[in-house]
Amino acid sequence: MSYVIGVDGGTESIRAFVFDLEGRPLASVATPYKTDFPNPSWAEQNPEDWWACMGQSVKGAIAKSGVSPADIIALSVDTTCCSVVALDAAGNPLRPCMIWMDVRSAAEADDVAATKDPNLRVNGGGAGPVSAEWMIPKSLWMKRHQPEIFKRAAKVGEYQDYMNLRLTGRWVGSLGNAAVRWHYQTQHGGVPRSLLKALDLEDLEEKWPNPIVAPGTVIGPLMKDAAEHMGLRPGVPVVQGGADAFIGVIGLGVTQPGEMALITGSSHLHIGVADRAVHKAGVWGTYMDGVYPGKPIIEGGQTSTGSVIAWFKRHFAEHTSWDALNEGAAAIPPGSEGLLVLDHFQGNRTPYTDALSRGAITGLTLKHTPAHVFRAIIEGICLGTRLITDSFGEAFTPKRIVLAGGASNSPLWLQIHADTIGAPIELTEVADAPALGCAILAAHGAGKFASIEEGCAAMVRSKSVIEPIAANTRFYESEMLPRYAKLYGALKSVRG
């Protein structure tokens, strides 16, 4: 028998899975690591924690699976995207990683947008704004505010690149990450040199990984010390992965034009396979070749979703179970009896791309309970998703929506998503779509499937479909969505 390992480096932990070639997970282990928030809008992690935790997760998953390491034919990793690392020539971290949710570089993002460079076509068709989450604003912040570190850095890349460096000894980048967050565009010359020049950031290119390797491509053999760290045999092929949510598209079997993956977790991503290039206000993309060769990908996203729910539970319902919270919220009618939440607790990704936007809970009365607030948070997140699918407009209308991640664990959250969007939500057998996506890439890289799409057909299976409740959809469309859409503008006007 042959097996593959898919590793998902997320915001909270790194998860390792052992899969067979039919897409069945035999075992998995998750090992958590911490995030530090030293200042408002900052979020940092220690790259060495990722590596230590990966060793525990892979060893643990292999042990639980009962599979012999000799039967593991390939390994692939996905990670959070635009989590920027600075390394010395030996690959040692020079500073904590600025992870994806770190938006300290809001001013630098504005400066990137002000260049009006043609490479900004992926940011709302060139209209911007540019997100402070992305690679170039964060690198520019480092050069301006920590110039000694930026100068010493022989390597500036991502969580993804750091892990592949530790696995293979090669400093290579993922086309998946570069296409979606570095302004790297295969159809327009690759590296955005004119943009870097306009920002006096040309020295960043020499620090970036080279070459840039497409998902599903073998990077190299697993090094001996890395193999020992994870309990694997040396020489196992390490296959390029990429940005977690985009690899999740593969793990959901979303391969054809008109299909959309709804990736849920600490944040939400709405990723569609388009039939043509789309560049328009309020939309990110189109990204070419970053997931499937030759296929354009369109994107929307919410920066804080599951993280808002976790915040609420941690601070206001610590001793209440998730089941009790969901049961209480399900007993409350749609609209949470006048309560409305704006989900911008860590800024807005799309359609506004505003790192300075903040969350809000409005309409509070003395009648409202924690269950009301919990339901209103879910509704606010789902209304944000509906606003994003509406913002795609005629350029992309989702014909099929497949969901993965944290929301799949809550029937209430799934139903509210279906009701607010007004469309069925499909679930697959393996909810951990990024890990399964890595497994598909590993199997493809090992020569088991001729294409990534062929691997999806063999390893992804549908499980169930949640249909929208028509009356709820009408209520959300007529009553709640207009109120939600106005809230951002109202709060921005008093922000100044």
Secondary structure, DSSP 8 states (H G I E B T S, - for coil): --EEEEEEE-SSEEEEEEEETTS-EEEEEEEE---B--STT--EE-HHHHHHHHHHHHHHHHHHHT--GGGEEEEEEEE-SS-EEEE-TTS-BSS-EE-TT--TTHHHHHHHHHT--GGGGGBGGGT----TTSHHHHHHHHHHH-HHHHHH-SEEEEHHHHHHHHHHS---EEHHHHHHHS--BGGGTBS-HHHHHHTT-GGGTTTS-SSEE-TT-EEEE--HHHHHHHT--TT-EEEEEEEHHHHHHHHTT--STTEEEEEESSSEEEEEE-SS----TT-EEEEESSSSTT-EEEEEEESSSHHHHHHHHHHH-TTS-HHHHHHHHHTS-TTGGG-EEE--TT-B-SSS-BTT---EEE---TT--HHHHHHHHHHHHHHHHHHHHHHHGGG---SEEEEEEGGGG-HHHHHHHHHHHTS-EEEES-S-HHHHHHHHHHHHHTTSSSSHHHHHHHH--EEEEE---HHHHHHIIIIIHHHHHHHHHHHHHHH-
